[in-house]
Amino acid sequence: MKKILILILSVLSVVLVSAQQDPQFSQNMFNKLANNPGFAGSRESISTTILHRSQYIGFGESGAAIKTLNLSVDAPVRVLHGGVGLNIVKDDIAQYSNLGLQASYAYGTDLGVGQLGLGVSIGMFQSGANGSGFRSGDANDPVIPEGDVKGSAIDLGAGMYYNTENVYVGLSTAHIAEPTIEYSDGLQLEMERHYFLIAGYYYFLNPNLSLNPSIYLKSDGATSQLDINSNLIYNNKIWGGVSYRHAEPVFRPELVILTGMHITEDLKIGLAYDIVFSGIGSNSIEFMLGYDFKIKQDKAISKHKNPRFL
C-alpha cells in the first residue's frame, strides 16, 4: 500500500491540476466526509467537525470574497454493517448564497489489513442570489436577477474509502446526476459532476514524532486543483505543516500554513492560513474544531478501524 501511495503522489505531482463550484478547504484531512460518503463510520466514535473559512480576506465590502461554514458528523452503526453521516455546507460568495445538505451511508467491510467503506449520499443543494447587490452596466440585463431569487435540486454522491493503521485512500464523486437548479425568476444554474481523490500516509520518525504526507485532488473534468500536504505530528497531540496548492487552467499557486493541537484526547482545534501568490493579493484563513464522542463497547476490540487522530 505504501508503494501505491508513492506512485499516486509521483504521478499527480507532475499533472497540471480549481474546480470552484464546490467549496474550498485547506484542512481537507479533517473533513473527509464533506466529499466522500464512504468515510462515514470509519472511526470508533461519533465524530463531529466544524470548519469556518474566510477566503480572500479584505477583498470586497464584506471583508472576504467567500465565507464558508462546514458542519459534519458521522458514526458507526453496527446494525447497519457500516456508518451514517450528515454534512452541511453554507457558502456565501459575494451576492450568492449556497446551502448543501447531504445524508450519507457507508457499508463497511474488512479488506486485507484494513477496512473498506462503500458509501452513497443523498441530499439537497440550494442556491440563491441577491439581485439588488449587483452593479450592472445595463439596467435591463436579463442575466442579472431582480431582487432575491432561490432554487434547489436533489443531489447525489458516492465514494469509497480504504484505511489501514498507517494509510488511507479515498475516491469519490459529487453531483452525479449533474442537477440543474432553476431560480424563481427562471434563470438556471447547472451543477457539474466533481471527482475527488484523497490519500495519506503516517510515517513514524521516532516514538514522539510522525510525519503525515497527504494529497487532495478535486476536478470537474475541465479544471482541477491539487493540494500536496505534509504535517509533522509531535506526541500525537500537536501538529504543524505546510501545503502547496496548484490549480489549472488558471495558474493560482498558494502556500498554506497548517497548525493545531489536541486540547484533550477528544477535542482538537486547527488553523490554516493561505498565502496567495497571484495578483489577487488577498490571503485566506480557516478555523477547525473537532470533537469525538466515545462509543461504549460491549466487548473488547482486537482491531481498530483508524487509530490515527487526523
C-alpha positions in Angstrom: 0.0 0.0 0.0 2.9 2.4 0.7 4.2 1.8 -2.8 0.8 2.5 -4.3 0.6 5.8 -2.4 4.1 6.8 -3.5 3.1 6.1 -7.1 0.0 8.2 -6.8 2.0 11.1 -5.3 4.6 10.8 -8.1 2.0 10.9 -10.9 -0.1 13.6 -9.6 2.8 15.9 -8.6 3.6 16.4 -12.3 0.0 16.8 -13.5 -1.3 20.3 -14.1 -4.3 20.2 -11.9 -9.5 24.6 -9.2 -12.9 23.4 -9.6 -14.6 26.1 -7.6 -18.2 25.1 -7.9 -17.7 23.2 -4.6 -16.2 25.0 -1.6 -12.5 25.0 -0.9 -11.0 23.8 2.3 -7.3 23.7 3.3 -7.7 21.4 6.2 -9.1 18.7 3.9 -7.5 15.9 6.0 -10.0 16.8 8.8 -13.3 16.8 6.9 -13.2 13.8 4.6 -16.9 13.3 4.9 -17.6 16.6 3.1 -16.7 15.0 -0.2 -16.6 11.3 0.5 -19.6 9.4 1.9 -17.5 6.2 2.1 -15.8 7.8 5.1 -18.9 7.6 7.3 -18.4 5.4 10.3 -14.8 4.7 9.7 -13.8 5.6 13.3 -14.9 4.1 16.5 -16.7 7.3 17.7 -19.3 9.8 16.9 -17.0 12.3 15.2 -18.0 16.0 14.7 -16.1 18.6 12.8 -16.8 22.3 12.2 -14.7 24.4 9.8 -15.1 28.1 9.1 -13.2 29.7 6.2 -12.8 33.3 5.2 -11.3 33.3 1.7 -9.5 36.3 0.2 -9.6 38.5 3.3 -10.1 42.2 2.6 -11.5 41.5 -0.8 -14.9 43.2 -1.2 -17.1 45.2 1.1 -17.9 42.2 3.3 -14.3 41.7 4.4 -13.9 38.4 2.5 -14.8 37.4 -1.0 -16.0 33.9 0.1 -17.2 32.8 3.5 -17.8 29.1 4.1 -19.1 27.1 7.1 -19.0 23.3 7.1 -20.5 21.0 9.8 -20.1 17.2 9.6 -21.0 14.4 11.9 -20.7 10.6 11.4 -20.8 7.5 13.5 -20.5 3.7 13.1 -23.8 1.8 13.3 -23.2 -1.9 13.7 -26.8 -3.0 13.0 -26.4 -1.3 9.5 -23.0 -3.0 9.0 -21.4 0.4 8.4 -21.9 4.0 9.3 -24.0 7.1 8.7 -23.1 10.7 8.4 -24.5 14.2 7.9 -22.7 17.0 6.1 -23.9 20.6 5.9 -22.2 23.4 4.0 -23.1 27.0 3.7 -21.2 29.0 1.2 -21.5 32.8 0.7 -19.9 34.1 -2.5 -20.4 37.9 -2.9 -24.2 38.2 -3.7 -24.7 34.4 -4.0 -25.5 32.1 -1.1 -25.4 28.3 -1.4 -26.5 25.6 1.0 -25.7 21.9 0.7 -27.2 19.2 2.9 -26.2 15.5 2.4 -27.0 12.4 4.4 -24.6 9.5 3.9 -24.5 5.8 4.4 -21.4 3.6 4.1 -21.2 -0.1 4.1 -18.1 -1.3 5.9 -16.1 -4.5 5.4 -12.7 -5.8 6.2 -10.3 -5.9 3.3 -6.8 -7.3 3.8 -5.2 -5.5 6.8 -7.6 -2.6 6.6 -11.2 -1.6 6.2 -13.2 -0.5 3.1 -16.2 1.8 3.2 -18.5 2.0 0.2 -20.8 5.0 0.6 -23.6 6.9 -1.0 -25.1 10.3 -0.2 -28.4 11.9 -1.0 -29.4 15.5 -0.2 -30.3 18.9 -1.4 -28.4 21.8 -2.9 -29.9 25.2 -2.7 -28.6 28.3 -4.3 -29.8 31.9 -4.0 -28.8 35.4 -5.2 -29.4 38.9 -4.1 -30.0 40.7 -7.4 -30.1 44.2 -5.8 -26.5 43.8 -4.9 -25.2 43.6 -8.4 -23.8 46.6 -10.3 -24.8 46.2 -14.0 -23.8 48.4 -16.9 -27.2 47.6 -18.5 -30.2 48.1 -16.3 -32.2 45.6 -18.4 -29.5 42.9 -18.5 -31.6 39.6 -18.5 -28.8 37.7 -16.8 -28.9 39.9 -13.6 -31.7 38.6 -11.3 -34.2 41.1 -9.9 -34.5 41.0 -6.1 -33.8 37.8 -4.2 -34.1 34.6 -6.1 -33.7 31.0 -5.0 -33.7 27.5 -6.4 -32.9 23.9 -5.2 -32.4 20.4 -6.5 -31.8 16.8 -5.3 -28.1 16.0 -5.1 -26.4 12.6 -5.2 -22.9 11.4 -4.4 -20.9 8.2 -4.0 -17.4 7.2 -2.7 -15.1 4.6 -1.4 -12.7 5.0 1.5 -10.0 2.5 2.5 -7.7 2.7 5.5 -5.2 0.7 7.5 -3.4 1.7 10.6 -1.0 3.9 8.6 -2.5 4.5 5.2 -5.8 5.9 3.8 -7.1 6.3 0.3 -10.4 7.7 -0.9 -12.1 8.2 -4.3 -15.5 9.9 -4.6 -17.8 11.9 -6.9 -20.4 14.6 -6.2 -23.3 15.9 -8.2 -23.6 12.6 -10.0 -26.8 13.5 -11.9 -25.5 17.0 -12.7 -28.7 18.6 -11.5 -30.0 21.9 -12.8 -31.1 24.5 -10.3 -33.9 26.7 -11.6 -34.2 30.0 -9.8 -37.5 31.5 -9.0 -37.1 34.1 -11.9 -36.4 31.3 -14.5 -32.6 31.6 -14.6 -30.7 28.3 -14.2 -27.6 27.0 -12.6 -26.1 23.8 -14.0 -24.1 21.7 -11.5 -21.0 20.0 -12.8 -20.1 16.5 -11.7 -17.0 16.6 -9.5 -14.4 14.0 -8.7 -12.2 13.8 -5.5 -9.1 11.8 -4.5 -7.6 11.8 -1.0 -4.6 9.8 0.2 -2.3 9.9 3.1 0.4 8.0 5.0 1.7 8.1 8.6 5.4 7.6 8.9 7.0 7.2 12.4 10.2 9.2 12.7 10.7 8.2 16.3 8.4 7.4 19.3 7.4 11.1 19.6 7.4 12.3 16.0 5.5 11.2 13.0 5.1 12.6 9.5 1.8 12.7 7.6 2.2 13.5 3.9 -1.1 13.6 2.0 -2.8 14.8 -1.2 -6.2 16.1 -2.1 -7.3 16.4 -5.7 -10.6 17.7 -7.0 -11.7 18.1 -10.6 -14.8 18.7 -12.7 -13.1 17.3 -15.7 -12.3 20.7 -17.2 -10.5 22.4 -14.2 -8.6 20.7 -11.4 -6.8 21.5 -8.2 -4.2 19.6 -6.3 -3.1 20.1 -2.7 0.1 18.5 -1.5 0.2 18.5 2.3 2.7 17.5 4.9 2.1 17.6 8.7 4.7 16.9 11.4 3.0 15.5 14.5 4.5 15.6 18.0 3.4 13.1 20.6 0.2 12.6 18.7 -1.0 16.0 20.2 0.5 18.9 18.3 0.9 19.3 14.6 2.3 21.8 12.1 3.0 21.7 8.4 2.5 23.2 5.0 0.5 22.6 1.9 1.2 23.6 -1.7 -1.8 24.2 -3.9 -1.7 24.2 -7.7 -4.6 24.9 -10.0 -5.1 24.9 -13.7 -6.0 26.2 -16.2 -5.8 29.4 -14.3 -2.4 29.3 -12.6 -3.1 30.4 -9.0 -0.4 28.9 -6.7 -0.9 29.1 -2.9 1.1 28.1 0.1 -0.8 27.0 3.2 0.5 27.1 6.8 -1.1 24.4 9.0 -1.1 24.0 12.8 -3.3 22.6 15.5 -3.4 20.6 18.7 -5.4 18.3 20.8 -6.8 20.2 23.8 -8.0 16.9 25.3 -8.0 13.4 23.9 -11.3 14.0 22.2 -11.2 17.8 21.5 -8.9 19.3 18.8 -8.5 22.7 17.1 -6.8 23.6 13.9 -5.8 26.7 11.9 -4.9 27.1 8.3 -3.5 30.3 6.7 -3.4 30.5 2.9 -0.8 32.7 1.2 -1.9 33.6 -2.3 0.9 34.4 -4.8 -1.3 35.5 -7.7 -2.4 39.1 -8.4 -5.5 38.9 -6.2 -3.2 39.7 -3.3 -5.7 38.6 -0.5 -5.0 35.7 1.8 -7.4 33.3 3.5 -7.8 31.9 7.0 -9.6 28.8 8.2 -10.5 27.5 11.6 -11.3 23.9 12.6 -12.9 22.5 15.7 -13.4 18.8 16.2 -14.8 16.5 18.9 -15.1 12.8 19.2 -17.8 11.3 21.4 -16.6 7.8 22.5 -18.9 4.9 21.9 -19.1 2.4 24.7 -18.2 -1.1 23.5 -19.9 -4.3 24.8 -16.7 -6.3 24.3 -13.0 -5.7 23.8 -11.9 -4.7 20.4 -9.0 -6.6 18.9 -8.6 -4.3 15.9 -9.1 -0.6 15.5 -10.5 1.0 12.3 -8.4 4.1 12.4 -6.2 4.8 15.4 -4.7 8.0 13.9 -6.1 11.3 15.1 -6.2 13.1 11.7 
